[in-house]
Amino acid sequence: MSLIVYPLTSERWPDLEALFLARGCAMARSCWCMYYRESGHVAVPNGLTVAEHRRRQLAALAAGDPPPGLIGYRDGVPVGWVSLGPREAFPRLRRSPVAKPVDELPVWSIVCFVVPPAYRGQGVATGLLQGAIAFARGRDVVALEAYPVDKRVRSRDTSLWTGAMTMYAKAGFVEVVRRRPDRPVVRLMLKGSVGKA
């Protein structure tokens, strides 16, 4: 599938909402891709649900730089989302037994894909990953890092929000550490030969 990928901006916010509110994306609309951007307990203002609070936080990030992720379009229709940014923008990664930092390399992390069921199995995530690589290169990012699922038996789509290992391997990512049998940390070096990958 040929995708056109754009950074999330305030102007593109309605397209992101359309993706997250699509049937089959309940996890996305409860998290709003904010889970890894939180460091622990979420302090929610009175009168808001956790989901609404997270939605507002992501909308605020869409107005800033760097953007919190990219939206993929096919024929002008939004079909998928990938969340990425500097690793330090995702405090929860620091405490993760799977995804804690490998070293001090200033990597950007890819933490989530959202593809509504109507567009799954059509190469949307792969197109989004290629868009993320191109975007990171344009920002002079040293390396992209990700935390995919690596299982011999295909997982349910709802458990693959970090992406499948096979997708990253095909894109040239290399495993740098594996702290759990089914959850490697992978990297794609974009500048020089610094680091473990």
N, C-alpha and C positions, 0 to 999 in steps of 0.2 A: 504494500500500500504506500502510495506517495503522500507524504504529509508535508504541510507547511507548519513550521513551529515558531511561535512568538512568545516573548516574555510576558508574564502576567503583569498587567498594569490596571489602574483603576478603570480605564475605559474598557478593558477586556473582562472585568469582574463579572458581568452578567453571563458571559460564556462559561466561566468557571462554575458559577452557581448552577447553570444548566447541567453541567457534567455531574456535580456532586449531588444534585437533586434527582438525577435520573434513577429509574427503577433499577434495583440491584446494587446501588451504591450507598447503602445504609451506613457502612463503616466510615466512608468518606465524610458523610454529613454529620457524623457524631464527633469525628476527630478534626476535620478541616485542615488536615496536614499540620497540626500544631503539636502533636504529641512529642516529637523529638525536639521541638523548640522549647519545651517546658523542662524545668529542672526537677520538679517534684509535684507536690500538691498544687492544684490549680485554685487560686483565690478568685472566686467568681463574684462580681458585683451583685448586690441585691436585685432581685427581679429577673435575672438572666439564668438560663440553663448553661451548663458547661459547653454544650454545643454552640449556643448562640454567642457566648463569650469568645470561643475559639474562632468562630466565623468572623467576628468583628476584628479580632487580632490579625487574622490572615488578610482581611480587607485593608487594614492599616499598612501591612507589609507590602501589599500590592502598589501602594502609593510611593514606596521608597525605592532605594537602590542599595544592594542588588535586588532584583525581583526574587520572590520566594520560589519561583518555578516557571515552567513553560507549558503552554497549551498547544496541542497539536490539532490542526484543522485538515479536513478533507472536503474539497469543494465548498469551502467557506463555513462548514459545520464543525463545531468543536467535538472532537472524538476522544481526547485523552489529555492527561495531565502528568507531569513529572515534577517532583519537588526536589530542589537541589540548592546548595549554597555553601559558603565557607563552613568547614566543620565546626568552628567555634559558635556558629549560629544555632547549633543543635546541642544544647547542654546535656540532654539525656544520653547522648552517645558517650560522654565521658564516663558515666557510671555503668554502662552496659557491659555485661560479661562477654557479649559477643562482639560488640562494635566499638569498644573503648579504643583510644588512640594506639596505633602501632608504634609511632615515633613522632617526632616534632615537625615532620614535613607539612607545609601549609596546604593541605589538600582541601578540595571541595567534596562534599558528600552528596550522594544521591540516596534519598531515604524513602521515596514513595512514588508509586505509579497508581493512577486511577483511570481505568478504562471501563465505561459502562458495558454491560453484557452484550448489547447490540453490536458493539464494535470489537469484541474479543475474538481472538483467533484470526485476525486479519493483519497482523504485523504492526499494530498501533504502538505497542510498547517498544518494539525495535526501532520504529521511526522516531519515537520520543527520545530514546537513548542516543540515537545518531544526532538528533537536534541538541541534546544536552552536551554532547562532545563538541559539536561545532560552537555552541554558545560559550562553553568554557574556554575553548581555544581563543575565541574573540576577546575574552576577558583576561588573557594571559595567565590562566590558572596553571599551576605546576603539574597537578595530577588530580584526576577524579577517583574517588573511592566509593565503593558500594558494599552492601551487606546482603547478598542474595540468598535465596533458598536453593539448596543443592540436594535433591532427593532422587533416588532411582525411580521411584514411582511418582507419576504426575500428581501434584497437589491440587486441591480445590483452588479455583481462581481467587477466592476471597482470602487465601493465605499467602498469595504471591505479591503483596503490595510492594515489596522491596525488589521484585523481579527474580527471574530464574537464572541460575548459574550459567546455563547453556547460552542464554542471550548475551550475557556479558563476555563469555569466552569467545563467542563469534565476533564480538566487537573489539577484541584484542586486550581485554582486561586480564590481568595475571593475579593469581592468588598470592597474598602476602602473609596471611596467617589464617589458621582455622582453630577456633577455640571451642567449637561444638561441631560434632560430626556433620551436621547438615547446614551449617551457617559459616561459610568462609568470608573473609574480608578480601576484596579484590580491588585492584588499581589499574588505571591506565595512565601512564606517564605522558604528559603533553608537552613538557619543556625539559630539555637536557636529559641526563641519566641519573639524577639525584634520587636517592631513596632505595627502597627494597624491590620495587617492581622492575 
